[in-house]
Amino acid sequence: MSELPKPSRESRHWLEYVSTFVAVVISVVSLWVAIGSEQANRQMVAASSWPILIVGSSNVGDNEAQLSFHIANDGVGPAKVRTFEVFYKGRPYSTSDALMRACCDPKFKATRSPSNPKVEAGAFITGYIAGSVIPAGQHANFISYALNSQNSDAWHALDAARQSDMSYRVCYCSVFDECWINTIGNQQALDPKRIDTCPIPPVPYTE
């Protein structure tokens, strides 16, 4: 019985080169698949935690005429509010009192109630926005103002201002510190600008 010919040294070297090449190709493909999967996972996690903040206002309360200004989180993850700005006719205001004196009543001085507008008729209630966390599907009020016979002129002036002359800018981050800034006028921006960090505004709105 004749023996099969043994592979030559050159053939063995060629087979080793092919095996090495195949191993490298498999490793590169595996690495590419792993990187793609990691990126996809990151995108899925980011999408499942994406917040989007919008500003809303209304002039109807529970069984009474009441102006209400709020920021709502229409996204799917909590929003950490870094900065908030309020503008009237393009000019920023740091407090609601200053805003009211500019738009609605030069002698305005708020009478505030610490809890509910119904506790005191016509109470001007304010809230902090910057530095707060707004969960998905929730909102935070920053002005509530119930109508009564003493504040009718100022109330209606604010009602008119909110519909055409007021705008806002809010900068916020997700729980993964992905940040966006949204400038809001008469129309809401559905695609806020992505930024690395929130800039400090020259005139932040406090309350």
C-alpha positions in Angstrom: 0.0 0.0 0.0 1.5 3.3 -1.1 1.7 6.2 1.3 0.1 9.6 0.6 2.6 12.3 -0.2 3.4 14.5 2.7 2.8 18.3 2.2 5.8 20.3 1.5 7.2 23.0 3.8 5.9 25.6 1.4 2.4 24.1 1.5 2.5 24.1 5.3 3.5 27.7 5.4 0.8 28.6 3.0 -1.9 26.8 5.1 -0.6 28.6 8.2 -0.9 32.0 6.4 -4.5 31.2 5.3 -5.4 30.0 8.8 -4.0 33.2 10.3 -5.8 35.4 7.8 -9.1 33.7 8.5 -8.6 34.1 12.2 -7.9 37.8 11.8 -10.9 38.3 9.6 -13.2 36.5 12.1 -11.7 38.7 14.9 -12.3 41.9 12.9 -15.9 40.9 12.1 -16.6 39.9 15.7 -15.2 43.3 16.9 -17.2 45.2 14.4 -20.4 43.4 15.4 -19.6 44.0 19.1 -19.0 47.8 18.5 -22.2 48.0 16.4 -24.2 46.3 19.1 -22.7 48.5 21.8 -23.6 51.6 19.8 -27.1 50.3 19.2 -27.5 49.6 22.9 -26.4 53.1 23.8 -28.8 54.6 21.3 -31.6 52.5 22.7 -30.8 53.5 26.3 -30.5 57.2 25.2 -33.9 57.0 23.4 -35.6 55.4 26.4 -34.4 58.2 28.6 -34.8 61.2 26.3 -36.6 64.2 27.9 -38.1 67.1 26.0 -39.3 70.3 27.7 -42.0 72.6 26.4 -43.6 75.7 27.9 -47.4 75.9 28.1 -49.9 78.5 29.5 -53.6 78.7 29.9 -56.2 81.1 31.2 -58.7 78.5 32.6 -58.3 77.0 36.1 -60.6 74.7 38.1 -64.0 76.5 38.1 -62.3 79.9 37.8 -60.4 82.2 35.5 -56.7 81.6 36.3 -53.5 82.2 34.3 -51.1 79.3 34.6 -47.6 79.1 33.1 -45.8 75.8 33.3 -42.9 73.7 31.9 -43.9 70.2 30.9 -41.8 67.2 30.1 -43.2 65.5 27.0 -40.3 63.1 26.8 -39.7 59.6 28.2 -37.1 60.3 30.8 -36.6 62.8 33.6 -35.2 66.3 32.8 -32.7 68.0 35.0 -33.3 71.7 34.4 -30.0 73.7 34.4 -31.2 77.1 33.3 -34.4 78.9 32.5 -35.0 82.3 30.9 -38.2 84.4 30.4 -38.4 87.1 27.8 -41.0 89.8 27.2 -40.7 91.5 23.7 -37.2 90.0 23.4 -35.9 91.4 26.7 -35.0 88.9 29.6 -36.5 89.3 33.1 -35.1 87.8 36.2 -38.3 87.8 38.3 -42.0 87.6 37.8 -42.4 91.0 39.6 -40.1 92.7 37.1 -41.9 90.9 34.2 -45.3 92.1 35.5 -44.2 95.7 35.9 -42.9 95.7 32.3 -45.9 94.0 30.7 -48.9 94.6 32.8 -48.8 97.0 35.7 -46.0 99.5 36.4 -46.8 99.5 40.1 -47.2 95.7 40.4 -46.3 94.1 43.7 -47.2 90.5 44.1 -49.3 89.2 46.9 -48.1 85.6 47.1 -49.7 82.6 48.6 -47.4 79.7 49.6 -49.8 76.9 48.6 -52.9 77.1 46.5 -54.3 80.1 44.5 -57.7 79.4 46.1 -56.3 80.1 49.5 -56.2 83.8 48.7 -58.2 85.3 45.8 -55.9 86.9 43.3 -52.7 85.5 44.9 -49.8 85.6 42.6 -48.0 82.3 42.9 -44.5 81.6 41.5 -42.2 78.6 41.4 -38.6 77.7 40.8 -37.7 76.0 37.6 -33.9 76.1 37.3 -32.3 73.4 39.5 -35.4 71.2 39.5 -36.0 67.8 38.1 -39.2 67.2 36.0 -40.1 63.6 35.6 -41.5 62.3 32.3 -45.1 63.2 31.8 -45.1 65.8 34.6 -45.0 69.6 34.7 -43.8 72.4 37.0 -45.7 75.7 37.4 -43.7 79.0 37.5 -46.6 81.5 37.5 -50.2 81.1 38.7 -52.5 84.1 38.9 -56.2 83.9 39.7 -58.6 86.6 38.4 -60.5 88.8 40.8 -62.1 92.3 40.8 -58.9 94.0 42.1 -56.4 92.6 39.6 -58.5 92.5 36.4 -56.4 95.0 34.4 -53.1 93.3 35.2 -54.5 89.8 34.7 -55.9 90.6 31.2 -52.6 92.3 30.3 -50.7 89.2 31.2 -53.2 87.1 29.4 -52.6 89.1 26.2 -48.8 89.2 26.7 -48.5 85.4 27.0 -50.1 84.9 23.6 -47.8 87.0 21.5 -45.0 88.8 23.3 -43.5 86.2 25.7 -40.8 83.7 24.9 -38.6 81.3 26.8 -35.3 79.5 26.8 -34.6 76.4 28.8 -31.5 74.2 29.0 -31.8 70.8 30.5 -30.0 67.4 30.7 -31.0 63.7 30.8 -29.9 61.4 33.6 -26.9 60.5 31.4 -26.0 64.3 31.2 -26.9 64.6 27.6 -28.0 68.2 27.3 -30.3 70.3 25.1 -31.3 73.9 24.8 -34.7 74.9 23.6 -35.8 78.4 22.6 -39.6 78.6 22.7 -41.7 81.3 21.1 -45.3 81.1 19.8 -44.4 77.7 18.3 -42.7 74.9 20.2 -39.4 73.5 18.9 -39.7 69.8 18.5 -36.0 69.3 17.9 -34.0 71.2 20.7 -30.4 71.9 20.0 -28.0 69.3 21.4 -25.1 70.9 23.4 -22.2 69.7 25.6 -23.0 71.8 28.6 -25.6 74.4 29.5 -24.3 78.0 29.2 -24.9 80.4 32.1 -27.5 83.0 30.9 -26.8 86.7 31.6 -30.3 87.2 33.1 -31.6 83.9 34.5 -35.2 83.7 35.6 -35.4 83.0 39.3 -39.1 83.2 40.3 
